[in-house]
């Protein structure tokens, strides 16, 4: 079965789709990462008649609206984002968000005498042989006759025919074609991911979180675009508190929202124990609220998929965005986030270097948020979170197939008392065999390069501590050391 269609479209048609919202740039890689010279080279290739490759679009599923009619989904651009954004910036004169999240314009200059493009700079602005910003001509704000006449008035020795021909070729760039590979709207997320990986010559692998982010960013009806910024800005602020100034200066619209007010506390926060990527934030928010662990399910739900009827409904999409928003707000809540970090530290993990699994940390936060939502006693929450974190790190629970493990664990937590689950895991997976055989072998393998080995281990039910005795060889001497971990 054909999973895609291949068409040639005029560049001006694609840009019209972008302006009207028919095709959405999902901002999988949020800032525009090309430098201006690459934009210049792209324009030069189009001017010379060279191909610039295909872009890949995936149409959102059609959804049934409340009145019973069908709403045709937008096209989501999943490959070719940088090229389309570059064309939007250079030809239409639109603003882009650069690597430092500043809202800037990319101005490309054109010299009709040499038929060369260049990034606008102070020298070009002083040189009358250059058209300093091609968007003035491309958008039709100045006609070809007026453009040629003004240029010749400033360059009296210029060849009129040569100038007219060059400017005509310039303004005809939007008439050039670009290839569009449109993926079928009924493809599932796994198939779309596989197609992208196979067709992308650079081998860039997009995760399920990337596709989820594209779904979120492309939605304006349920404020998905605002939710995307909340996720992205929080993760950036968690790592770089000074980025707060950038948001205030360059995104005043977002700075005025409640979402921004809820993350203001990060501007003075320098804790680096848990600096989440947007993948982590989406995973925790989704799993804790939807009781599911596979992000492909999130993409389907945000599209409005009814898993029972296998149809797409607008009401499900609306509810899914509202639920995800609640999960994101829970994640970024100052009290919850700081309390969770205190619990992690009290378990002995005072440095990110001690935490070998980010997913173990993610699921520990899921447990915290879930138990808090279920009104479990705060003392019990602290104990459960610490014990599960130590348990999952010791056993490498989320080292392989983390999504399947997340899905299995969260469904159990949603259906059974957590005390039962915790006891079952400790008795089943942290048995004497684990302490006396599996763990010593694992640690011995890790510690052998430094001539250190584990010689004994023990778990105390009374204190809830794990005791380990290691023997380190220093020269010809041996030294024993007792370690303990309290979960």
HELIX and SHEET records of a PDB file:
HELIX    1   1 UNK A   11  UNK A   20  1                                  10    
HELIX    2   2 UNK A   36  UNK A   48  1                                  13    
HELIX    3   3 UNK A   81  UNK A   92  1                                  12    
HELIX    4   4 UNK A  122  UNK A  126  1                                   5    
HELIX    5   5 UNK A  135  UNK A  138  1                                   4    
HELIX    6   6 UNK A  144  UNK A  154  1                                  11    
HELIX    7   7 UNK A  160  UNK A  171  1                                  12    
HELIX    8   8 UNK A  173  UNK A  175  5                                   3    
HELIX    9   9 UNK A  189  UNK A  199  1                                  11    
HELIX   10  10 UNK A  208  UNK A  218  1                                  11    
HELIX   11  11 UNK A  224  UNK A  239  1                                  16    
HELIX   12  12 UNK A  243  UNK A  250  1                                   8    
HELIX   13  13 UNK A  252  UNK A  255  1                                   4    
HELIX   14  14 UNK A  258  UNK A  261  1                                   4    
HELIX   15  15 UNK A  264  UNK A  268  5                                   5    
HELIX   16  16 UNK A  278  UNK A  290  1                                  13    
HELIX   17  17 UNK A  295  UNK A  302  1                                   8    
HELIX   18  18 UNK A  314  UNK A  332  1                                  19    
HELIX   19  19 UNK A  334  UNK A  346  1                                  13    
HELIX   20  20 UNK A  352  UNK A  354  5                                   3    
HELIX   21  21 UNK A  358  UNK A  373  1                                  16    
HELIX   22  22 UNK A  378  UNK A  395  1                                  18    
HELIX   23  23 UNK A  402  UNK A  415  1                                  14    
HELIX   24  24 UNK A  418  UNK A  429  1                                  12    
HELIX   25  25 UNK A  432  UNK A  433  1                                   2    
HELIX   26  26 UNK A  434  UNK A  438  3                                   5    
HELIX   27  27 UNK A  439  UNK A  447  1                                   9    
HELIX   28  28 UNK A  448  UNK A  450  5                                   3    
SHEET    1   A 5 UNK A   4  UNK A  10  0                                        
SHEET    2   A 5 UNK A 177  UNK A 183 -1                                        
SHEET    3   A 5 UNK A  54  UNK A  59  1                                        
SHEET    4   A 5 UNK A  75  UNK A  79 -1                                        
SHEET    5   A 5 UNK A  23  UNK A  25  1                                        
SHEET    1   B 2 UNK A  63  UNK A  64  0                                        
SHEET    2   B 2 UNK A  70  UNK A  71 -1                                        
SHEET    1   C 2 UNK A  95  UNK A  97  0                                        
SHEET    2   C 2 UNK A 103  UNK A 105 -1                                        
SHEET    1   D 2 UNK A 108  UNK A 111  0                                        
SHEET    2   D 2 UNK A 116  UNK A 119 -1                                        
SHEET    1   E 2 UNK A 305  UNK A 306  0                                        
SHEET    2   E 2 UNK A 311  UNK A 312 -1                                        
SHEET    1   F 3 UNK A 452  UNK A 460  0                                        
SHEET    2   F 3 UNK A 465  UNK A 474 -1                                        
SHEET    3   F 3 UNK A 477  UNK A 486 -1                                        
END                                                                             
